[in-house]
Amino acid sequence: MASPIRLSPQVQCIQQSSPYTNIYENAPVSPLHARENTQDLRDMVPHSHPEQKRWENPGGWGARHLNDMAPFTLWDEQNHKFRHPSRQDWTWIRSKFGEGLVHISGWLICMETASPPQPIPLTLGTMPVIFVRPGEMFREPIPLSGYSNPRIADPCPTVRWPKLTNPTKLQTVAVLTAIAPLARVRAAIFLPAWTIFELEFGDGRSYEKQSLPGVVAGRTALYHHGDESFSSTMSSLTRPRFIDPSQVSAASAAPQDDSNYLRRSVLTPGCRIESGFGLPSAPTKLANAATTCGIRIRNLGGEEMLTVANHGFLSSEEVYHPFVNGGDLIGEVIDVRPKLDIALVKLTPAAESSFTNSCYFQAKPPTRLLEMSQISQGSWCEVDGMSSGLFSMMNIGTQTMQPKRPAGHPELEFAEWDTRSVNFLFGNVDEAISDGVCGAPIVDIESGGVSGFFHLSDGVFAYSAVLDDLVAEGWELV
C-alpha cells in the first residue's frame, strides 16, 4: 500500500537541514503526513494526501501559508496588488522577526536575520516571504545592459495585461512581433512587473546604451545581451542555500532515496529511477543518470505510459528502480518529446500493476494535466523529488524561447516558439539536489493539476516546459 512517508529519513527531512527553509520546526501543526493518520484517510477517500491543509487559497496571489500567523493581510484583492505594511503591521513584524533589513518588491518580502523564525512561514500577511542571512539580500532578476530608454515610444501600445498576471499566447506573439524590427530577440521572460528580452548574441548586431524602448506593451522592458542565456547568469543574483553538513553523509553531496518501493510497497511519482549510466558503487555515482519518476498517463487509444526526464535516458532506453545494480527493470523508453524533456516509458507488467498516481509522498497527488492558460501567476505548487523531499514553488511568470533549428532551416513563427513556466523556489534545493529532482511532477496545490515536470533550476528560479502539446495529443492521467 502507498505511504506518504519516505523510507529514507534523510531525504524525508532534508528541507529541515537549513533554518532558512525549515517550515517544520516548532510548527503548531506538522505540515507533514503522519503514517498513523494515512490509513484512516484511505478508508475515506482514494487519495493519500495530507488531511491538514498547508495553504489557504493557494490558487493565486493572496495565499496564506500554514505558518503565516500575521493578524493582517497585505493582498488587496480589489486592486489586484500587494500593499505596503502599515505602521501597526510593522510593529507586529518587528516584534516577531527582529530589526533586520527588509526589502519589499511588488510581490516578495526578503528579510535579513541571523535568527530565522522556527517554523519558517512561506508568506507574511499573505505576501510571499524569504529569510536570508545578514548581508545576503536577495536581488531580483534585472539584466544590466543599460539598453532601456523609457523615452522611446512603446512599440506595442495597444496590448495590455494587468501586473501580477501572465500574458496570453496572443499577447506574447504581439509583443515579440512589435519588438522584432528593433532588436533580434531569442527569448522573452514575462515577470510580475516587467519583461526581460534576451537578445541574440554573435549575430553581428550591436546596440547602444538607451537605444531600445524601456516600455513595451505598457510594461517596463529590460534587455539581456550575452553569450549565456539570462537564466544561466541568474545564479549570481540568487541567495545561497545552506545544508547542515552533519546531516549529509560524507559519501555524497546530498542524500537520495534509494529505497525499492516496487518490492516494499508500490511505485508512485517521486521514486528514484536510473538509466544504467554508471553503477551506484562507482566513483562517478553523482554523474549517474539518476532522476525522479514522473506520472502515469493514457492517450486516446488507451495506451498507458510513464513519464520520465528525457535527458536522463539518452544513453539507455532501459528504466530501472532504484538502481541498475541490484534494482529492478521497470520499463523501456519507446517514445520521446525532446522539446518537453519528456520520455514515455512502457512499464513492465510488474511495474504496471504496482504503479499508482494516488500518492506522491508528501506532495499533493496529481489528478490531471494543465495547460499554460490554466496556470495563474502567484499560484503555489509542490514537488517531492527523490533527492529533495517536499518543497514548494510559486509561479511568477512565463518564458518564451526560440527553438533551436538545424543550420539552413528557416526560423519558426513566434506562435511556434517554446513556452516555459517560471517558478520561484521555496526550499533547500542546490545543484546536487536539483539534478536528482528532474522529471518530478510539479503539482498545483489547489487543483492537483500537473503544470510541468521539474527540469532546470539555479536553486531559486525553476523553469519547466508547459504541457499544452501533451494535452493536445490527448494524454491524460490514469
N, C-alpha and C positions, 0 to 999 in steps of 0.2 A: 504494500500500500504506500502511496506517495506521502512523504513527510516534508514539511517546510523547513525542518531542521537539517542543516548540512552535517554530514558525518565528519567533516574536517572542522574542528573548533577554531583553528587559526583563521581560516577563511570566513567562517561564520561571524567572527568577531573582529575582522581586520579593520572595519571602519571605526572601531573603538581605540585603535592604536595611536591616534593623534587627538589631543584635546581640542584641536581646532575643527574637527569634523565629527566628534563623538556626540551623537544625538541620544545616546542610551544612558550614560552615567547619571544616576540620581533622577532619572525621569520618573514622574509620579505614576505613570502607567507605561510599561515597556512597549516600545513600538514593534518589538519582535514577536513573531508567533511563538507560542509555547506549545511544546509537544503534547502536554496533558490536555490542552484545550482543543486540539485539532480533531480528535476523534468525535467529540460531541458535535463539532461543526459539520463534519462529514455526514453525520446522521441526519442533518437538517438540509444541507444543500450539497450539490455535486462538486463544488469548487473548494479547494483547500487554500483559502486566503484569510488574512487576519481579521478576527472579529472586532478588534479595536481599530477604529479609523485613525489613520495618521494625519488626515487632512480634512479641512472644511473647504468646500468649493474649489477643488484643485483644477477645474477646467479652464482657468484663465487668471488674469490679474485679480488680486484681491483675495487669493487663497490664504488660509491660515494653517500653519503647521501645528502639530500636536503640542510642541514645546513652547509655542508662542503664547505667553501669558499676559501680554500687554493689554491694559484696560481701554485701549483705543484702537481705531483703525485709520491707517494713512491712505487707504484707497478711496478715491472719490468716484463712485460709480456713475454719477450723473454726468460728470465732465470727462470720464474715462482717463484719469491720470492720478498719480500719487501727489498728495500734499506734503509740505514740509511739517515736521513735528512742531506743535505749539509749545509755548513756554512750560505749560503743565506737563505735556508729553516729555519734554526734555528733563524735567525734574525726575520723572519716573525712570527714564532711560539711564540717567546718571546714577541714580540710587541702585539700579540693578547691575549696570555694566561698567561703572567707573568713569574716570575722566580722560580716557584715551582719545586720540584724534578720531574724528568721524567724518567720512566722506559720503555724501548722498548724491547720487546721479538721478536721472529721471525714473530709474527702475530698480536700483540696488543701493543698499546701505553697506558700507565697509567700515568696520570698527577695529582700531588698533588696540590690542590689550596683551599684557603679559600673563593674564589670568583669565582665559576664556571661561564663560559660564558652563556649568555642567548641570543639566544636559544642554547641548548646543541647540538653539532654535534655528530653523531654516527661514523663518520670516520673523519680522518685528513689527507688530501692528499691521500685519498682512503684507508688508513690503519685504521682498527677498533681502536676506542679510548674510554676510560672511564676516568671520572674525579672523584677523591676521596678527602676526607678531609685530611689535613696535618696529617701525622703520621699513615695513614691507607692504605699504599701502598698495592695494590693487589699482592698476590703471586700466582704463577702458581701452578697447582696441581702436586706436587712432593712428593712421599712417602719417608719416612725416614728410611727404614730398613737397608740400607747400604749393601745389598746383592750383588749389581752390581760390576762386575770386568771387565773392558774393555780389560784386558789381556787374558781372557778366549776366546777361539775360538768361532766365530759365529756359532751356531748350524744349521743355516738356510742360508748359504752363497749364494745360487742360487736364492733366492726370493728377489726381489727388487720392490719398487714402489716409485715414487717421493715424496719428502716432500710436505706438504700442499695439499695432496690428500688422499682420503680414500682407503684402500685396497679392493680388490675384495673378494668375498666369498672364492674362491680357494686359494688366498694368505693367508687369515685368517686361513683356515684349515691347510695349510702348516706350518705356524708359530706355531700353537698350537701343531701340530704333532711333530715338531722338539724340542720343549721345554719340552714335556711330559716326556722323560726319565730323565730329570734333576730336575724337580720340578712338584709338583701336582698343576695345575692351575685350579681355579674355575671361573675366568673371566679375560678378557683382554680388555684394553681400548686403542684404537689406536688414538692418538692425532696428531696434525700437525707435531711435530718434534720428538716425542718419543712414546714408548709403555709402558704401565703400566700393569704388570702381577700381578693379585691378587691371592695369594697362599691359598690353603686350610689350615684352621686353626683347631687344635684339632685332627688331623689325626695321631699324633704320630711322624711326621717328623719335624726335626729341620734343620736350615740352618745357617752356619757360615757367619760372615761378609766377603764380597767379594768372596762368593762361587759360584755365578751364573753369567752367561755371561752378560756383560754390553752392548753388541751389539747383536741384533737378527734381522735377515733379513736386515742388514746394518743400522739399526736404534738404537738409544740409548734405552736400556731396563732398566726399573726400577721396583721394586718389593714392593708390599704391603702384609704384613703378620699380620693379626689380626682377632679377632672375628668379628668385624664390617666390613662391606663392605667398600671399599675405598671411594665410593660415600657418605657414611654416615659420614666419617671422614672429608670430604672436607669443611664442614660448618666452620671449624676453619681456613680455608685458604681463605675464601671469605670476601669481604668487606661488612660492614653493610649497611642496607638500611635505609633511613630516610623519614618518613611520617610526615608532619606537623600536630601536634595534633589538631590544630584549625580546620583542615579540616576533622577530623574524629569524628563522634558522640560518645558520652560517652556510648551509649548503646551497642556498639560492637567494636571489634578490628579493623574492616575495613568495609566500606560500601559494600552493594551488590545491584545489580539492580534487585529489586523485582517487577518491572512493569509487568503487564499482557499484553503481546503482542498479545496473541490469541484474546483477547477482543478489544484491541485498535488499532491493525494494522495487522501484520501477524507474524507467528513464523519463526524464522531463526536460523542458528547457532549462538551461543553466548548467548542465553536466559538462564535464571535460571530455573533449574528443581530440583525436590526433590522426595525422595523415601518414605517419610512419617515417617521416623525415628525421632520422636520428632516433636514438634509444634513450629511455629515461635515465639509464646509468652512464650515459656518455658525458664527456666533459662539456659538450655543446648542448646540454639539455635545454638551456634557456633559449636556444635558437630553434628548437623543435617547432614544427608547425602545430602547436597545441592551441586550440581555441575553445570557444564555448558553444554548446549545442543550441540550435535555434528552435523553430516550431514545426509542427506537422501540419501540412496544408493539402488541399484536394482541388483538382481542376474540374472543369465542366464535364470531362469524360469519366470522372470518378477515380482518376489516378491519384494516389497519395504519395507525398514526398516529404522529406525532412529538409529544412533549410540549414545551411552551414555557410561560414565565411569562405568565399571562393578563393581568396588569396592564401588560405591555409591548406589548400589541396591542389596546388599547381604541380607538385612533384609526384603525387599519387592520388588515384581515384578511390582508394580504399579508406573507409572511415572506421576508426577504432575507438573504443571507450574502455577505460580511460587512457590506456596506453596501447601501443603496438605489442610491446614485450610484456606478456602476462595479462593482457586485457582481452577484449572480445571484438571481433569484427562485427559491426552493427549495420553496415551498408556500403553502397558504392555510388559515387557520383556519376549520374547519367546525363545531366544537363546543366548548363551554367547560364548565368546572367551577369557577365563581367561588369557591365555598367552599374549594376546594383551591388556588386561584390557578393553575389548570392550563388551558391551551387546547390543543386537539387539532388537529394540522395534517396535512392531506393533502399528501404530498410530490409534487413534480413527478416525472415518470419519470426524469430525470437524477439528481435528488437521491435518489430511492428506490433506484436501482441502486448509488449510491455509499455510502449511509449504513450504518455498522456500529456495533453496541454493543460489539464485542470489544476496543476500545481506548478508553481515557478519559484520554489524555495520561499524566500521572504518577500519577493516582489508580487505585485498584482498579477494574477493569472491572465494570460492573453485570451481574448474572446473573438476578435475579428481583425481584419486588416483595414488600415486607414489610408485615405488619400491625403495629399498635401492640403487641400482645401478644408479638410476636417481637423487640421492641427491649428489650434489657437495660440497666438503669441501669449506668453505668460502662463501657459498650461504646464502642469507638472507630470513627470513620468518616472518610471522606476526601471532599474536594471539590476540583475543579480548574476554576475559572472562567476566563473569557476575560480578566478584569481582575485576577485574583489569582494564577494559578498554583496549585500544590498547597498545601493546608493541611488540618490535622486538626481534628476536633471530637470531643467526648465527651458522651454522653447523661447528663444529670444530673436528668431529671425529665419531667413532663408538665404541660400546661396545658389546662384545660377552660374553655370560654368560652360564654356565652350568645350565640346567633346574633342578628344584627340583624334586627328584624322590622318590616314596614311598620306605620304608625300604625293602630291599631284591630285589629290581628291578635293573637290570643292568644299568650301565651308558650309556648315549647316545653317538653316534659318534659325533666328532667335527662339522660335517656338519649339525647336527641337533640341535646345541646349539642355544639359543635365541639371537637375534640381536636387539640392540637399537641404535638410533641415539643420538649423544651427541651434545647439543647446548649451546652456550654461550648466556646468557640472558642480554639484554639491557633494563632496566626498573625498576620500583618500584614494586617488587613482593616478599614480605616477606612471611613467613609461613602462616599467616592468610589469605593472599590474594591468594596464590598459591593453597591452598586446594580447593577453590571455582572454580578455573580455570580448574580443572581436567575434561577431556572429550572434551575440546575445540579443534577444528581442528587447526593444525599447517600448514599454507598455504605458499607455496613457492611464493615469490613475483613476480618472473619473469614468471613462468608458470601457477600459480594458482593451482598447484598440491598440494594435501594433503599428507604430508610426514609422518604424525602420529597424535596422539592426546595427548594433554598435560597430563602428568602423574606424574612425580617425579621431584622435584626441591629443591635446597637449597637456592634459591634466586639469584644465579649466573650461575650455571650449571643446565641444564634440560635434562632429559632422557625420551625417548619415544620409544615404540616398533615400529619397521618398519612394513609396511603393505603388505609385499610380500605374506604372506599366504592369506590375504583377496583378493588380486588381483588374486592369483592363483585359488581361488574359483569362480572367475568370477564376483565379485562385481564391480560395477561402480557407479558414481554419477548419480542421477536422473536429 
